[in-house]
Amino acid sequence: MNQKRPQNPLDKMISLDYPFFGDRCQLLMVVEPAAPMKNANTAPRALPLDAPAAASERVFFKIAGASTALGLAVLLGSVQAVRISPSGVSFTFTLGTLVAIVCGAVFGWLPWRLAASGLSRAGKTSWLFRASAALVLLSGIAGCLYPLRFVPAEKLPEVLKGLIVAVCVLSTLAFVLWRLRCFLERDAGQSE
């Protein structure tokens, strides 16, 4: 049988904010009854009310950080390694390629690590998190636009038209998904 622990008036609820997602996590500070302490440095233990959620968040941040780091490392490494020669395009692995791979891995991992650690002040995201997220975004855009330098000048207008259409379609899709999310959240709020 599962017995509940009697309510102790010294127990306290503590709310913490996650700056990246705006969620709240509540902790119950459990104060154990007075008993002889083995160690004078023993403090009351905090039991998370949503321990499975916290564990799944840690796993999510690890997976997201590792996959972003791997993707950005491959992107920056391959962009740095590509060379044009009279015989065509080739990949040349140099020390610069290794540096690009390491930088890509760090740039991809850093924003997720900062989001997981919750670096913020008064609910504001840190400048380091914003800068690292912007760096990931700019690296992705630059990696997609970099191959345009290999397009012959006479075909460049056609390629640019295709890129503009692709950006418009993807932006419209993102807008529709965002509106759908807002609708579903509003609907869920009304049904409760």
C-alpha positions as CSV (number, residue, x, y, z in Angstrom):
1,M,0.0,0.0,0.0
2,N,1.1,3.5,-0.9
3,Q,1.1,5.6,2.2
4,K,1.3,9.4,2.0
5,R,3.8,11.2,4.1
6,P,2.1,13.4,6.7
7,Q,2.0,17.1,5.8
8,N,4.8,19.0,7.6
9,P,4.2,22.8,8.1
10,L,7.9,23.4,7.4
11,D,7.6,22.0,3.8
12,K,7.8,24.8,1.3
13,M,6.9,25.0,-2.4
14,I,9.5,26.6,-4.6
15,S,8.7,27.7,-8.2
16,L,11.5,28.0,-10.8
17,D,11.2,29.4,-14.3
18,Y,12.7,27.9,-17.4
19,P,13.9,30.9,-19.4
20,F,14.0,29.2,-22.8
21,F,10.5,27.8,-22.8
22,G,8.7,29.9,-20.2
23,D,7.5,26.9,-18.3
24,R,7.4,26.6,-14.5
25,C,8.8,23.8,-12.4
26,Q,7.7,23.3,-8.9
27,L,9.8,21.8,-6.2
28,L,8.7,20.6,-2.8
29,M,11.3,21.3,-0.2
30,V,10.9,18.5,2.3
31,V,12.0,19.1,5.8
32,E,12.6,15.8,7.6
33,P,11.6,15.5,11.3
34,A,14.3,16.4,13.8
35,A,16.6,13.5,14.2
36,P,20.2,13.1,15.1
37,M,22.2,14.3,12.1
38,K,25.2,12.2,11.0
39,N,26.7,15.1,9.2
40,A,26.3,18.8,10.2
41,N,26.3,19.8,6.5
42,T,23.2,17.8,5.7
43,A,20.5,20.1,4.3
44,P,16.8,19.4,3.6
45,R,16.4,17.6,0.3
46,A,14.4,18.9,-2.6
47,L,12.1,16.5,-4.4
48,P,10.9,17.6,-7.8
49,L,7.2,17.2,-8.3
50,D,7.8,16.5,-12.0
51,A,10.9,14.3,-11.8
52,P,10.1,12.3,-14.9
53,A,9.5,15.5,-16.9
54,A,12.9,16.9,-15.7
55,A,14.7,13.7,-16.7
56,S,13.0,13.7,-20.1
57,E,14.0,17.4,-20.6
58,R,17.7,16.5,-19.8
59,V,17.5,13.7,-22.4
60,F,15.9,16.0,-24.9
61,F,18.6,18.7,-24.5
62,K,21.3,16.1,-24.8
63,I,19.8,14.7,-28.1
64,A,19.1,18.1,-29.5
65,G,22.6,19.4,-28.6
66,A,24.4,16.4,-30.1
67,S,22.3,16.3,-33.3
68,T,22.7,20.1,-33.9
69,A,26.4,19.8,-33.1
70,L,26.9,16.9,-35.5
71,G,24.8,18.6,-38.3
72,L,26.6,21.9,-38.0
73,A,30.0,20.2,-37.8
74,V,29.3,18.3,-41.0
75,L,28.0,21.4,-42.7
76,L,30.9,23.7,-41.9
77,G,33.5,20.9,-42.5
78,S,32.1,20.1,-45.9
79,V,31.8,23.7,-46.9
80,Q,35.4,24.3,-46.0
81,A,36.6,21.2,-47.7
82,V,35.0,21.8,-51.1
83,R,37.4,22.9,-53.9
84,I,36.8,23.7,-57.5
85,S,39.4,22.5,-60.0
86,P,39.3,22.4,-63.8
87,S,38.2,18.7,-63.6
88,G,35.3,19.6,-61.3
89,V,34.5,19.8,-57.6
90,S,36.5,17.9,-55.1
91,F,36.8,17.6,-51.3
92,T,40.2,18.3,-49.7
93,F,40.6,17.5,-46.0
94,T,43.0,20.1,-44.4
95,L,43.7,21.4,-41.0
96,G,41.2,24.2,-41.8
97,T,38.6,21.5,-42.3
98,L,39.3,20.0,-38.9
99,V,39.0,23.5,-37.3
100,A,35.7,24.1,-39.1
101,I,34.4,20.7,-37.8
102,V,35.3,21.5,-34.3
103,C,33.9,25.1,-34.5
104,G,30.7,23.7,-36.0
105,A,30.3,21.2,-33.2
106,V,30.9,23.8,-30.5
107,F,28.5,26.3,-32.2
108,G,25.8,23.7,-32.5
109,W,26.2,22.4,-28.9
110,L,26.5,25.7,-27.0
111,P,22.9,27.1,-27.4
112,W,21.4,23.8,-26.2
113,R,23.8,23.7,-23.3
114,L,22.9,27.2,-22.3
115,A,19.2,26.5,-22.6
116,A,19.5,23.4,-20.5
117,S,21.4,25.2,-17.8
118,G,18.8,28.0,-17.7
119,L,21.2,30.9,-17.7
120,S,19.0,33.9,-17.2
121,R,18.6,36.9,-15.1
122,A,15.1,38.0,-14.1
123,G,13.5,35.9,-16.8
124,K,15.6,37.4,-19.6
125,T,17.7,35.2,-21.8
126,S,21.4,35.8,-21.6
127,W,23.3,37.6,-24.3
128,L,25.6,34.5,-24.7
129,F,22.5,32.3,-25.5
130,R,21.2,34.9,-28.0
131,A,24.6,35.2,-29.7
132,S,25.1,31.5,-29.9
133,A,21.6,30.9,-31.3
134,A,22.1,33.6,-33.9
135,L,25.5,32.1,-34.8
136,V,23.8,28.7,-35.4
137,L,21.1,30.4,-37.6
138,L,23.7,32.4,-39.6
139,S,25.9,29.3,-40.1
140,G,23.0,27.4,-41.5
141,I,22.0,30.2,-43.8
142,A,25.6,30.7,-45.0
143,G,26.0,26.9,-45.5
144,C,22.9,26.9,-47.8
145,L,24.0,30.0,-49.7
146,Y,27.7,29.2,-50.0
147,P,27.2,26.8,-53.0
148,L,25.8,29.7,-55.0
149,R,29.4,30.8,-55.8
150,F,29.7,27.7,-58.0
151,V,26.7,28.6,-60.1
152,P,27.5,30.1,-63.5
153,A,26.6,33.7,-63.8
154,E,24.1,33.1,-66.6
155,K,22.1,30.6,-64.5
156,L,22.2,32.7,-61.3
157,P,18.9,34.6,-61.9
158,E,17.0,31.3,-62.3
159,V,18.5,29.8,-59.2
160,L,17.7,33.0,-57.2
161,K,14.0,32.8,-58.4
162,G,13.8,29.2,-57.2
163,L,15.4,30.2,-53.8
164,I,12.9,33.0,-53.3
165,V,10.0,30.7,-54.1
166,A,11.3,28.1,-51.7
167,V,11.7,30.7,-48.9
168,C,8.1,31.9,-49.5
169,V,6.7,28.4,-49.4
170,L,8.6,27.5,-46.2
171,S,7.6,30.8,-44.6
172,T,4.0,30.2,-45.4
173,L,4.2,26.7,-44.0
174,A,5.8,27.9,-40.8
175,F,3.1,30.6,-40.4
176,V,0.3,28.0,-40.9
177,L,1.9,25.7,-38.3
178,W,2.2,28.5,-35.9
179,R,-1.4,29.6,-36.3
180,L,-2.5,25.9,-35.9
181,R,-0.5,25.7,-32.7
182,C,-2.2,28.9,-31.4
183,F,-5.6,27.5,-32.3
184,L,-5.0,24.2,-30.5
185,E,-3.7,25.9,-27.4
186,R,-6.7,28.2,-27.3
187,D,-9.0,25.3,-27.8
188,A,-7.3,23.3,-25.1
189,G,-7.6,26.2,-22.7
190,Q,-11.4,26.6,-23.4
191,S,-12.0,22.9,-22.9
192,E,-10.4,22.9,-19.4
